[in-house]
C-alpha cells in the first residue's frame, strides 16, 4: 500500500494517535475469499464490476496457499425468496440492488475463474461481515487458525466489515491489496487506508505469498 495516500498531515495525525502498528503474523493462516461471486465480479449485474485482476490475484494467492497446506474459505451472500422480496432484512432497504442475490441464482455462485475445490468451506451470509450470523469464527478456530488473509469484494463494504469482525474475534488480519476490489477508486482507497490504520496490515501480493510459503510464518515480512 502506497505511503501518504491522504497526505502527510493525515498520516502524521494517525501516527500521533497511535494507529498503524503492524499486526502479529501467526503460524497458522487461512485465506478467506469474501463474495467473489458473479454478482460482484461480472459487470453485467447491477451490483457487479469488472474484478478480473482481483480474481486473478486471489487465484494466485490461493494456489500458493494450497501448496503450503493453508485452508481456504469462500463466502457468498444469498437470500431466500422471502428474504429478498420481504422487509425482514433491513440492509436490503438501504441496498435494494442486493435483492438480486437469490439462493440458487447465477449471481450468488462463486466466480468459476477461482480455483475452488469441493473440500473448501463455503459460508453463506446475509449481511456484510462474513462473521455475523455465520459459523466462520468457529470454523477458523476449529482449523487452528490464528491469522486470516482476507480477499474479495467490496473493499469498502463486505471486506472491511469482515476485517473488523475478524479482529474482534481475535484473529490477526492481512489484506493483500491486489486481492480486493471495489466499484470505485475512492471507496476502495478509503477502505484500505482505514483497514491499515486500525484493524489489519494491507500488504502486497508478493509479501502475502512469501508469508504463506515461509516456514517462519510468524516473522515480520518487512524485517
C-alpha positions as a Python dict, from the first residue, in 0.01 Angstrom:
ca = {
    (1, 'X'): (0, 0, 0),
    (2, 'X'): (141, 338, -101),
    (3, 'X'): (257, 573, 173),
    (4, 'X'): (97, 914, 201),
    (5, 'X'): (-229, 826, 25),
    (6, 'X'): (-416, 1104, 205),
    (7, 'X'): (-126, 1340, 260),
    (8, 'X'): (138, 1390, 525),
    (9, 'X'): (-99, 1568, 766),
    (10, 'X'): (-335, 1271, 773),
    (11, 'X'): (-51, 1023, 815),
    (12, 'X'): (101, 1227, 1097),
    (13, 'X'): (-236, 1264, 1270),
    (14, 'X'): (-298, 890, 1268),
    (15, 'X'): (57, 811, 1377),
    (16, 'X'): (31, 1058, 1663),
    (17, 'X'): (-295, 891, 1771),
    (18, 'X'): (-116, 557, 1788),
    (19, 'X'): (-265, 388, 1482),
    (20, 'X'): (-94, 180, 1217),
    (21, 'X'): (126, -56, 1417),
    (22, 'X'): (192, -390, 1240),
    (23, 'X'): (-8, -694, 1339),
    (24, 'X'): (141, -1017, 1467),
    (25, 'X'): (163, -1275, 1192),
    (26, 'X'): (82, -1615, 1331),
    (27, 'X'): (195, -1960, 1225),
    (28, 'X'): (-145, -2094, 1115),
    (29, 'X'): (-306, -1873, 850),
    (30, 'X'): (-622, -1919, 648),
    (31, 'X'): (-744, -1748, 332),
    (32, 'X'): (-1097, -1606, 337),
    (33, 'X'): (-1237, -1507, -3),
    (34, 'X'): (-1526, -1266, 50),
    (35, 'X'): (-1806, -1259, -206),
    (36, 'X'): (-1611, -1306, -529),
    (37, 'X'): (-1935, -1424, -684),
    (38, 'X'): (-2071, -1345, -1027),
    (39, 'X'): (-2297, -1078, -883),
    (40, 'X'): (-1991, -881, -776),
    (41, 'X'): (-1726, -974, -1036),
    (42, 'X'): (-1939, -953, -1351),
    (43, 'X'): (-2034, -601, -1467),
    (44, 'X'): (-2344, -746, -1636),
    (45, 'X'): (-2504, -749, -1290),
    (46, 'X'): (-2620, -416, -1140),
    (47, 'X'): (-2417, -491, -826),
    (48, 'X'): (-2113, -606, -1022),
    (49, 'X'): (-1799, -456, -1168),
    (50, 'X'): (-1502, -594, -1358),
    (51, 'X'): (-1283, -754, -1094),
    (52, 'X'): (-1081, -972, -1331),
    (53, 'X'): (-749, -856, -1187),
    (54, 'X'): (-869, -919, -831),
    (55, 'X'): (-987, -1267, -928),
    (56, 'X'): (-652, -1343, -1093),
    (57, 'X'): (-450, -1220, -795),
    (58, 'X'): (-671, -1408, -549),
    (59, 'X'): (-638, -1724, -757),
    (60, 'X'): (-259, -1695, -743),
    (61, 'X'): (-269, -1645, -366),
    (62, 'X'): (-494, -1950, -322),
    (63, 'X'): (-267, -2172, -529),
    (64, 'X'): (37, -2072, -324),
    (65, 'X'): (-162, -2122, -7),
    (66, 'X'): (-271, -2469, -109),
    (67, 'X'): (88, -2570, -173),
    (68, 'X'): (161, -2470, 187),
    (69, 'X'): (-142, -2652, 326),
    (70, 'X'): (-334, -2333, 407),
    (71, 'X'): (-714, -2374, 431),
    (72, 'X'): (-937, -2167, 205),
    (73, 'X'): (-1285, -2040, 290),
    (74, 'X'): (-1523, -1882, 40),
    (75, 'X'): (-1826, -1669, 121),
    (76, 'X'): (-2137, -1570, -70),
    (77, 'X'): (-2441, -1357, 5),
    (78, 'X'): (-2761, -1545, -75),
    (79, 'X'): (-3121, -1467, 18),
    (80, 'X'): (-3429, -1686, 17),
    (81, 'X'): (-3728, -1553, -183),
    (82, 'X'): (-3892, -1449, 142),
    (83, 'X'): (-3585, -1251, 244),
    (84, 'X'): (-3526, -1098, -99),
    (85, 'X'): (-3888, -996, -155),
    (86, 'X'): (-3984, -908, 200),
    (87, 'X'): (-3887, -643, 454),
    (88, 'X'): (-3721, -862, 719),
    (89, 'X'): (-3363, -786, 607),
    (90, 'X'): (-3304, -422, 698),
    (91, 'X'): (-2991, -396, 482),
    (92, 'X'): (-3199, -460, 168),
    (93, 'X'): (-3397, -145, 231),
    (94, 'X'): (-3074, 55, 213),
    (95, 'X'): (-2923, -151, -70),
    (96, 'X'): (-3216, -283, -276),
    (97, 'X'): (-2981, -387, -556),
    (98, 'X'): (-2872, -672, -330),
    (99, 'X'): (-3216, -832, -364),
    (100, 'X'): (-3083, -993, -682),
    (101, 'X'): (-2860, -1215, -468),
    (102, 'X'): (-3107, -1504, -455),
    (103, 'X'): (-3034, -1858, -348),
    (104, 'X'): (-2964, -2084, -646),
    (105, 'X'): (-2917, -1799, -893),
    (106, 'X'): (-2600, -1746, -1102),
    (107, 'X'): (-2543, -1419, -917),
    (108, 'X'): (-2452, -1596, -591),
    (109, 'X'): (-2227, -1861, -749),
    (110, 'X'): (-1852, -1833, -688),
    (111, 'X'): (-1674, -1695, -994),
    (112, 'X'): (-1563, -2000, -1193),
    (113, 'X'): (-1223, -1847, -1260),
    (114, 'X'): (-1131, -1905, -896),
    (115, 'X'): (-965, -2241, -810),
    (116, 'X'): (-1234, -2353, -568),
    (117, 'X'): (-1227, -2718, -458),
    (118, 'X'): (-1504, -2937, -311),
    (119, 'X'): (-1325, -2951, 22),
    (120, 'X'): (-1320, -2572, 59),
    (121, 'X'): (-1563, -2436, 316),
    (122, 'X'): (-1846, -2220, 177),
    (123, 'X'): (-2005, -1972, 417),
    (124, 'X'): (-2345, -1832, 320),
    (125, 'X'): (-2412, -1496, 479),
    (126, 'X'): (-2693, -1242, 490),
    (127, 'X'): (-2502, -928, 582),
    (128, 'X'): (-2177, -751, 512),
    (129, 'X'): (-1948, -931, 755),
    (130, 'X'): (-1860, -1293, 686),
    (131, 'X'): (-1861, -1347, 1063),
    (132, 'X'): (-2201, -1203, 1153),
    (133, 'X'): (-2460, -1476, 1198),
    (134, 'X'): (-2234, -1744, 1049),
    (135, 'X'): (-2007, -2025, 1169),
    (136, 'X'): (-1691, -1867, 1027),
    (137, 'X'): (-1526, -1786, 1361),
    (138, 'X'): (-1580, -2136, 1497),
    (139, 'X'): (-1467, -2287, 1167),
    (140, 'X'): (-1139, -2096, 1173),
    (141, 'X'): (-1088, -2179, 1539),
    (142, 'X'): (-1155, -2546, 1469),
    (143, 'X'): (-895, -2537, 1194),
    (144, 'X'): (-645, -2396, 1443),
    (145, 'X'): (-602, -2069, 1254),
    (146, 'X'): (-463, -1757, 1416),
    (147, 'X'): (-424, -1528, 1115),
    (148, 'X'): (-661, -1453, 827),
    (149, 'X'): (-573, -1325, 482),
    (150, 'X'): (-887, -1157, 356),
    (151, 'X'): (-956, -1116, -16),
    (152, 'X'): (-1265, -1021, -211),
    (153, 'X'): (-1527, -755, -267),
    (154, 'X'): (-1603, -490, -194),
    (155, 'X'): (-1314, -325, -13),
    (156, 'X'): (-1528, -57, 149),
    (157, 'X'): (-1817, -291, 225),
    (158, 'X'): (-1805, -662, 293),
    (159, 'X'): (-1425, -683, 303),
    (160, 'X'): (-1391, -405, 560),
    (161, 'X'): (-1679, -543, 769),
    (162, 'X'): (-1521, -888, 766),
    (163, 'X'): (-1182, -744, 864),
    (164, 'X'): (-1332, -559, 1161),
    (165, 'X'): (-1513, -869, 1287),
    (166, 'X'): (-1209, -1089, 1231),
    (167, 'X'): (-1008, -865, 1464),
    (168, 'X'): (-1291, -862, 1717),
    (169, 'X'): (-1289, -1243, 1708),
    (170, 'X'): (-920, -1248, 1795),
    (171, 'X'): (-760, -1312, 1455),
    (172, 'X'): (-470, -1119, 1306),
    (173, 'X'): (-558, -985, 963),
    (174, 'X'): (-363, -931, 642),
    (175, 'X'): (-526, -782, 332),
    (176, 'X'): (-333, -830, 5),
    (177, 'X'): (-421, -510, -179),
    (178, 'X'): (-424, -672, -524),
    (179, 'X'): (-678, -926, -398),
    (180, 'X'): (-954, -681, -305),
    (181, 'X'): (-1162, -452, -521),
    (182, 'X'): (-1450, -207, -525),
    (183, 'X'): (-1683, -33, -767),
    (184, 'X'): (-1495, 297, -749),
    (185, 'X'): (-1142, 404, -662),
    (186, 'X'): (-1235, 645, -382),
    (187, 'X'): (-1417, 394, -158),
    (188, 'X'): (-1151, 133, -235),
    (189, 'X'): (-865, 357, -127),
    (190, 'X'): (-1051, 484, 178),
    (191, 'X'): (-1127, 127, 283),
    (192, 'X'): (-763, 24, 254),
    (193, 'X'): (-649, 328, 450),
    (194, 'X'): (-895, 259, 730),
    (195, 'X'): (-809, -111, 746),
    (196, 'X'): (-435, -46, 754),
    (197, 'X'): (-466, 224, 1018),
    (198, 'X'): (-692, 42, 1262),
    (199, 'X'): (-751, -326, 1200),
    (200, 'X'): (-501, -517, 988),
    (201, 'X'): (-198, -488, 763),
    (202, 'X'): (-254, -402, 398),
    (203, 'X'): (27, -582, 216),
    (204, 'X'): (133, -656, -138),
    (205, 'X'): (57, -988, -305),
    (206, 'X'): (426, -1084, -312),
    (207, 'X'): (454, -1025, 63),
    (208, 'X'): (141, -1230, 127),
    (209, 'X'): (271, -1518, -83),
    (210, 'X'): (605, -1502, 96),
    (211, 'X'): (430, -1519, 431),
    (212, 'X'): (220, -1821, 329),
    (213, 'X'): (514, -2012, 191),
    (214, 'X'): (771, -1926, 457),
    (215, 'X'): (841, -2179, 733),
    (216, 'X'): (870, -1887, 978),
    (217, 'X'): (521, -1751, 924),
    (218, 'X'): (536, -1553, 1244),
    (219, 'X'): (824, -1335, 1120),
    (220, 'X'): (756, -978, 1008),
    (221, 'X'): (754, -951, 630),
    (222, 'X'): (921, -612, 633),
    (223, 'X'): (1208, -715, 859),
}
